[in-house]
Each structure stands twice: as structure tokens, then as C-alpha cells.
């Protein structure tokens, strides 16, 4: 079973809506599950959209402790990440660095020219989908899902990027005083 995960920031309705609308073309795809983890107050709106679109591959869970997030990330195949116009930098970069550390590819929904998108594409560690591009969302998933080798390669690229820039020599060089 292939699992795509989005956790946190469920309140960014437009971004998650891109994923849900893009999932219509994937509806009924065998061995594919989209897991959305969020706050209870945010989930009813998304459950309603899932019901209206008759999506059978989408599941919801309530938010969890951060300590549980690492083990959840280890269980998924692709991480869905979103960013908004004003809040992209550190929050999304931290979220994405957790994905890189876990050696998982990312599917980023947002602005194509943001820092995280540039890193994902340059590091060949995921796909970038422009906000509102439902066909691009479906295409990104269809590219990553059926190819275990591609997921493994992009995950390895993500982990290598993390090791080099966040844990390795490059990181330590950049913080010299």
C-alpha cells in the first residue's frame, strides 16, 4: 500500500484542496492511500470535500505528538507539503528537512519559485506542483507512485541533501563564528 502523508497546517484549505481535486483522477487507484493528519476543528471542511468528490483513497487522522510524527514519516512513501505566500521560509523548510532526514520524497504544493521548491528540484528529491494545478498534482503522484526505484532514488537524494547541508561539513562550515 502506497501512502501519501500530509500532516499539520490542514487549515490551508486552498493547498489541500489542490491535492483533493487532483486525487479525483487517482480515485480507486489500487494500493494508494492519502493520509491527512490535522486538528479536529479543521477536518470537517475537508471531510465534506472528500465526500462531495467521492474520494475513496483519502483518510483522516487527528494530530499527534511530534514524537509520533517521526515514526509515522517512516511508514509513508511520499510526504505532501504545502506553503503559503507569506509563511514559506523556515516553517516549510523545517518540515521538509524532517522528510529529507527520513529519506522520503516530497510533493510540494505551492509557489514554484520558493526556496523549498528550488531545493527539491535542484536536489532531485521530490516534485513541485503549483497551487491550483490539479492535473500537475495527479501527474506528480502518477510519476512517483508506480516507480519504487524512482521513490528510492528521490528519497536517497533527499537524505543525501539532509546529510550534506544539515548534518555534514557544509552545515558546520556555515556556522563558524
C-alpha positions in Angstrom: 0.0 0.0 0.0 1.4 3.4 -1.1 0.8 6.1 1.5 1.0 9.8 0.8 1.0 11.8 4.0 0.1 15.4 4.9 0.2 16.4 8.5 -0.2 19.8 10.1 -1.5 23.0 8.5 -4.8 21.4 7.5 -6.2 24.9 7.8 -4.6 25.9 4.5 -7.7 25.0 2.6 -6.6 26.0 -0.9 -3.5 23.9 -0.8 -5.1 20.8 0.4 -8.0 21.4 -2.0 -5.5 21.2 -4.8 -4.5 17.8 -3.5 -8.1 16.6 -3.1 -9.1 17.8 -6.5 -6.0 16.2 -8.0 -6.9 13.0 -6.3 -10.1 12.7 -8.2 -8.1 11.3 -11.2 -6.5 8.8 -8.8 -9.8 7.7 -7.2 -9.9 4.0 -6.9 -6.2 3.5 -7.7 -5.2 0.3 -6.1 -2.7 0.4 -3.3 -2.8 4.2 -2.9 -3.9 6.0 0.3 -3.7 9.7 1.0 -3.5 10.2 4.8 -4.3 13.7 6.2 -3.4 14.3 9.8 -4.7 17.5 11.3 -6.6 19.3 14.1 -10.2 18.2 14.8 -11.6 21.7 14.2 -10.1 21.8 10.6 -11.1 18.3 9.5 -14.9 18.7 8.9 -14.4 21.0 5.9 -12.0 18.5 4.3 -14.2 15.5 5.1 -17.1 17.3 3.4 -14.9 17.9 0.3 -13.8 14.3 0.2 -17.4 13.2 0.5 -18.6 15.6 -2.3 -15.8 14.3 -4.6 -16.5 10.7 -3.6 -12.8 10.1 -2.9 -12.1 6.6 -1.7 -8.4 6.8 -1.2 -8.4 9.6 1.4 -8.2 9.0 5.2 -8.1 11.4 8.1 -6.4 11.2 11.5 -6.3 13.6 14.4 -3.0 15.4 15.1 -0.4 13.5 17.1 2.6 14.3 19.3 5.7 15.3 17.5 7.4 12.2 18.9 4.9 10.0 16.9 5.5 12.1 13.7 8.9 10.6 13.1 7.6 7.0 13.3 4.7 8.0 11.0 7.0 9.6 8.5 9.0 6.3 8.4 5.8 4.5 7.4 4.8 6.7 4.5 6.1 6.7 0.9 5.7 10.3 -0.1 5.2 13.4 2.0 2.8 16.1 0.9 4.0 19.6 1.9 2.3 23.0 1.3 3.3 26.5 1.6 1.6 29.9 1.6 2.8 33.2 0.2 3.9 34.7 3.5 4.9 31.7 5.6 7.2 29.6 3.3 10.7 30.0 4.7 11.6 28.5 8.0 8.4 26.5 8.8 8.2 24.7 5.5 12.0 24.2 5.3 11.9 22.6 8.8 9.0 20.4 7.8 10.7 19.4 4.6 14.1 18.8 6.4 12.3 16.2 8.5 11.2 14.5 5.3 14.7 14.6 3.9 16.1 13.2 7.1 13.7 10.3 6.8 14.8 9.7 3.2 11.4 10.3 1.8 10.5 12.1 -1.4 8.3 15.2 -1.1 5.4 16.5 -3.2 5.3 20.3 -2.6 2.1 22.2 -3.4 2.7 26.0 -3.7 4.9 28.5 -5.5 7.3 27.0 -8.0 10.0 29.7 -7.3 10.1 29.4 -3.5 13.3 28.3 -1.7 11.9 24.8 -0.9 10.8 24.2 -4.4 14.2 25.2 -5.8 15.9 22.8 -3.3 13.5 19.9 -4.1 14.0 20.3 -7.9 17.7 21.0 -7.7 18.3 18.1 -5.3 16.0 15.8 -7.3 14.3 14.9 -4.1 10.6 15.5 -5.0 8.0 17.1 -7.2 6.6 20.6 -7.2 3.0 21.3 -8.0 1.8 24.9 -8.5 -1.1 25.9 -6.3 -4.4 25.1 -8.1 -2.8 22.7 -10.6 -4.9 19.7 -10.1 -3.5 17.9 -13.2 0.0 18.6 -12.0 -0.9 17.0 -8.7 -2.2 13.9 -10.3 0.8 13.8 -12.6 3.3 14.2 -9.7 1.6 11.3 -7.9 1.4 9.1 -11.0 5.1 9.7 -11.6 6.2 8.7 -8.1 3.7 6.1 -7.1 4.2 3.3 -9.6 8.0 3.5 -9.5 9.6 2.1 -6.4 13.1 2.8 -8.0 12.2 6.5 -8.5 10.9 6.8 -5.0 14.0 5.2 -3.6 16.3 7.4 -5.7 14.5 10.6 -4.8 14.4 9.5 -1.1 18.1 8.8 -1.2 18.7 12.2 -2.8 16.7 13.8 0.0 18.7 12.0 2.6 22.0 12.9 1.0 20.9 16.6 0.8 20.0 16.5 4.5 23.3 14.9 5.5 25.3 17.4 3.5 23.5 20.6 4.3 22.1 19.9 7.8 24.4 17.5 9.4 27.6 17.4 7.4 30.6 19.5 6.7 28.6 22.2 4.8 26.4 22.8 7.8 29.3 23.1 10.2 31.2 25.4 7.9 28.2 27.8 7.6 28.0 28.4 11.4 31.6 29.4 12.1 31.9 32.4 14.3 
